[in-house]
Amino acid sequence: MYVVEKTARTVEEALKLALIELSATEDQVKVDVIEESSKGLFGLFGAKEAKVRVELKEKSDRIAVEFLEKILDKMGIDGTVVAKLDGDALNLDILGNDMAILIGRRGQTLDALQYLVSLVVNKERADYLRVTLDTESYRAKRKETLEKLAHRLAAKAKKMRKDIVLEPMNPYERRIIHATLQGHPYVSTKSEGEEPNRKVVIFLNK
């Protein structure tokens, strides 16, 4: 639960009750005073308690962690989800033994989970939060592999003097290829095709 409403003799007391239930501090929440307290006539008749609505300012990381934990539980995987919120980016790391089943072939399972988490997290947000899901440092290892591949295929394109078309990749991996060869003296890159079969093409500079 990320939103609670509490009543008490004063706004301060109602807020305190809400913070306890949310396990939060005052700087982590948004407070709406629904009703101020009043003593009533002569302090006896028509007295009203204060009522506040308190909402956690940032709940995206908690939503993501809870969602992933449910998936891991259904998959029978013993893992721990660590979330780090950095501006408009949410980085999630799943810790555990033998996470290969979560990675899948060339990261396809990990990418699918990342997409689902992104949908859940951004469902009710006004601003888009970029979600990155990783385990066993797969993203860093894959990035290194793709960078080496890009340099190798660029050399091949130069030697054979023809375009090299890579296998279909997701947007994240295509960006790595583009970034690696950006400013290359002999080749350039472009993307062709439609998702999910969009490919990177390495071609000679004119």
Secondary structure, DSSP 8 states (H G I E B T S, - for coil): --EEEEEESSHHHHHHHHHHHHT--GGGEEEEEEE--B--BTTTBS-B-EEEEEEES--HHHHHHHHHHHHHHHTT--EEEEEEEETTEEEEEEEES--HHHH-GGGHHHHHHHHHHHHHHHTT-SS--EEEEEETTHHHHHHHHHHHHHHHHHHHHHHHTS-EE-----HHHHHHHHHHHTT-SSEEEEEES-TTS-EEEEEE--
